[in-house]
Amino acid sequence: MKNSTLGNPLKLSDKVTIKNRFHKSAMSETLGTKQNNPTPLLVTLYEAWAKGGAGLLVTGNVMIDRKALGEPGNVVIEDERDLDMLKKWAQAGTQNETQLWLQLNHPGKQSPKSVSKTPVAPSAIPLSGHVSNIFNKPRALTVEEIKDLIKRFGNAARIAKKAGFTGVQIHGAHGYLVSQFLSPHHNQRNDEWGGSLNNRMRFLLETYHEIRRQVGEEFPIGLKLNSADFQRGGFTEEESMQVLKKMSEVGIDLIEISGGNYENPVMMESSSNNRTKTREAYFLEYAEKARKIISVPLVVTGGFRSEEGMTNAIKSNAVDMVGIGKPFVLMPDLPNRIFAGTYQTMEIKPIRTDVKWLDARVGSMLDLGWYEQQLVRIGKGKNPKPNYCPWLSLIQNMANHGLEVFKKRRA
Ligand SMILES: Cc1cc2nc3c(=O)[nH]c(=O)nc-3n(C[C@H](O)[C@H](O)[C@H](O)COP(=O)(O)O)c2cc1C
């Protein structure tokens, strides 16, 4: 067994210690039924990850409103109808002393045409650019609806706790509803929910307080936040820092940093400008600045591939945990391999057919479809297939979703 900095426990509070520094970041599994109930595939998948050695597993986004899906196959928690299956999922993912946090999300306007005729958002501002044809124009939420959504976040967190999940994470990144409220471009309301940063932050803050009210003081609540939207007129790094400061003052337990949204999906791009030249992860420089203003434990997600890059990020004290997505799909037991000294790095290339016009049309969809199919394999108790042909993946996707493949994209 290799003695690694990555194996050091992380104490979040007197009651909660994470056994090591590996943070499996949220990846939407789309393994729910057509009616959005959790399935046994999730149980098997999380069993594999829990046995694989990560300290903290964050689930893929679970929606808090059946009327607002990010994609077909999302799990929805609105009431206790699925408590038995949620318990099985929680039990599988918490074995081996693993923390299992459920990611709570509402997609806002990032709910595709195939699932939302009229999505809701802070303001009736459509998405622009290459994704504009995938999403219908949203309508603005009423104040009553905003208050109802906040309650729903709290209720879903309460049910997650009751089922045995050991924490929750608010998805405040990637252009979904919380992130839309934070953005001066997407939120142009002139009531107390829009305008100044304090007003734009209100939805996140109230959501946090409602969750805290429903789960109690000792249950960990995390937040995934954009370092910036990387959009003109969008949420900036300075604003993001102010949100971090406020959330740390009110008692958030762990902050995961990412960036981008559907219009500019920097979190998925390995060639991203956010990837520093000297280090492989995208948002480390932001984390170093954040460190100076808050003491809440920090995670950065996006780009970690090598044991050396992960170890250096912890040793340099830039972050407390390394957030990892795609490598965990290809190698569910990545931490165990690092501790056994049998892993150095892996290369992750975008999944492409190499037919230019087709890749331009379905590029990021190919990636997501390909990774989701790997998750199905693991959910069925099989090994992932790193050399799975992109063409077969595309055909499989078309068999499942028809021509929607050419429309449905997420990030
Ligand atoms: C198939 C897939 C689904 C994803 N779903 C989510 C999600 O539900 N919630 C979320 O916060 N991020 C989601 N992400 C983004 C990842 O958490 C992570 O930020 C991104 O993959 C970059 O990290 P990596 O370079 O280690 O893969 C998803 C990524 C992939 C590949």
The ligand as an SDF file (V2000), in Angstrom:
LIG
                    3D

 31 33  0  0  0  0  0  0  0  0999 V2000
  -21.6620   12.0480  -18.6010 C   0  0  0  0  0  0  0  0  0  0  0  0
  -21.4620   13.2790  -17.7410 C   0  0  0  0  0  0  0  0  0  0  0  0
  -22.5060   13.7580  -16.9720 C   0  0  0  0  0  0  0  0  0  0  0  0
  -22.3410   14.8810  -16.1320 C   0  0  0  0  0  0  0  0  0  0  0  0
  -23.3530   15.2600  -15.3140 N   0  0  0  0  0  0  0  0  0  0  0  0
  -23.1450   16.2150  -14.3540 C   0  0  0  0  0  0  0  0  0  0  0  0
  -24.1220   16.4620  -13.3480 C   0  0  0  0  0  0  0  0  0  0  0  0
  -25.1860   15.8380  -13.2800 O   0  0  0  0  0  0  0  0  0  0  0  0
  -23.8450   17.4360  -12.4300 N   0  0  0  0  0  0  0  0  0  0  0  0
  -22.6680   18.1340  -12.4180 C   0  0  0  0  0  0  0  0  0  0  0  0
  -22.4620   18.9780  -11.5450 O   0  0  0  0  0  0  0  0  0  0  0  0
  -21.7180   17.9010  -13.3580 N   0  0  0  0  0  0  0  0  0  0  0  0
  -21.9130   16.9480  -14.3050 C   0  0  0  0  0  0  0  0  0  0  0  0
  -20.9150   16.6330  -15.1950 N   0  0  0  0  0  0  0  0  0  0  0  0
  -19.6390   17.3920  -15.1170 C   0  0  0  0  0  0  0  0  0  0  0  0
  -18.6210   16.6560  -14.2090 C   0  0  0  0  0  0  0  0  0  0  0  0
  -19.0080   16.6590  -12.8380 O   0  0  0  0  0  0  0  0  0  0  0  0
  -17.2390   17.3330  -14.2980 C   0  0  0  0  0  0  0  0  0  0  0  0
  -17.3920   18.6730  -13.8430 O   0  0  0  0  0  0  0  0  0  0  0  0
  -16.6620   17.2960  -15.7150 C   0  0  0  0  0  0  0  0  0  0  0  0
  -16.7920   15.9880  -16.2800 O   0  0  0  0  0  0  0  0  0  0  0  0
  -15.1740   17.6790  -15.7280 C   0  0  0  0  0  0  0  0  0  0  0  0
  -14.4180   16.7970  -14.9130 O   0  0  0  0  0  0  0  0  0  0  0  0
  -13.4690   15.6400  -15.5740 P   0  0  0  0  0  0  0  0  0  0  0  0
  -12.4980   16.3560  -16.4840 O   0  0  0  0  0  0  0  0  0  0  0  0
  -12.7840   14.9850  -14.4110 O   0  0  0  0  0  0  0  0  0  0  0  0
  -14.3710   14.7110  -16.3300 O   0  0  0  0  0  0  0  0  0  0  0  0
  -21.0770   15.5560  -16.0780 C   0  0  0  0  0  0  0  0  0  0  0  0
  -20.0230   15.0710  -16.8680 C   0  0  0  0  0  0  0  0  0  0  0  0
  -20.1890   13.9470  -17.6840 C   0  0  0  0  0  0  0  0  0  0  0  0
  -19.0270   13.4260  -18.4960 C   0  0  0  0  0  0  0  0  0  0  0  0
  1  2  1  0
  2  3  1  0
  2 30  2  0
  3  4  2  0
  4  5  1  0
  4 28  1  0
  5  6  2  0
  6  7  1  0
  6 13  1  0
  7  8  2  0
  7  9  1  0
  9 10  1  0
 10 11  2  0
 10 12  1  0
 12 13  2  0
 13 14  1  0
 14 15  1  0
 14 28  1  0
 15 16  1  0
 16 17  1  0
 16 18  1  0
 18 19  1  0
 18 20  1  0
 20 21  1  0
 20 22  1  0
 22 23  1  0
 23 24  1  0
 24 25  2  0
 24 26  1  0
 24 27  1  0
 28 29  2  0
 29 30  1  0
 30 31  1  0
M  END
$$$$
